[in-house]
Amino acid sequence: MSLEKIAEEIDQLKDRNKRVDINKAWETSKTRKALILMLTYIVVVIFFFVAHLPNPFINAIVPSLGFFLSTLSVSVVKGWWMKNIYKN
């Protein structure tokens, strides 16, 4: 294998690692969490309006917060799972 080929593969690995780091940063970002909360709230409000349920703006808070809290706990459970269940 030539030095040029090795250098090219190293550059490809660096690019891949950069993409992985960016994706990891997005997955844990407060922006993503806030976006999930807002979009969930909007979808639930729309559903409550369509279903003619009372007080859609107030009643949409509970399922939105529940879903939001479940997304926060996923990373905690994932860490536990990786440490205790998925042992290499």
Rosetta blueprint (number, residue, H / E / L):
1 M L
2 S L
3 L H
4 E H
5 K H
6 I H
7 A H
8 E H
9 E H
10 I H
11 D H
12 Q H
13 L H
14 K H
15 D H
16 R H
17 N H
18 K H
19 R H
20 V H
21 D H
22 I H
23 N H
24 K H
25 A H
26 W H
27 E H
28 T L
29 S L
30 K H
31 T H
32 R H
33 K H
34 A H
35 L H
36 I H
37 L H
38 M H
39 L H
40 T H
41 Y H
42 I H
43 V H
44 V H
45 V H
46 I H
47 F H
48 F H
49 F H
50 V H
51 A L
52 H L
53 L L
54 P L
55 N L
56 P H
57 F H
58 I H
59 N H
60 A L
61 I H
62 V H
63 P H
64 S H
65 L H
66 G H
67 F H
68 F H
69 L H
70 S H
71 T H
72 L H
73 S H
74 V H
75 S H
76 V H
77 V H
78 K H
79 G H
80 W H
81 W H
82 M H
83 K H
84 N H
85 I L
86 Y L
87 K L
88 N L
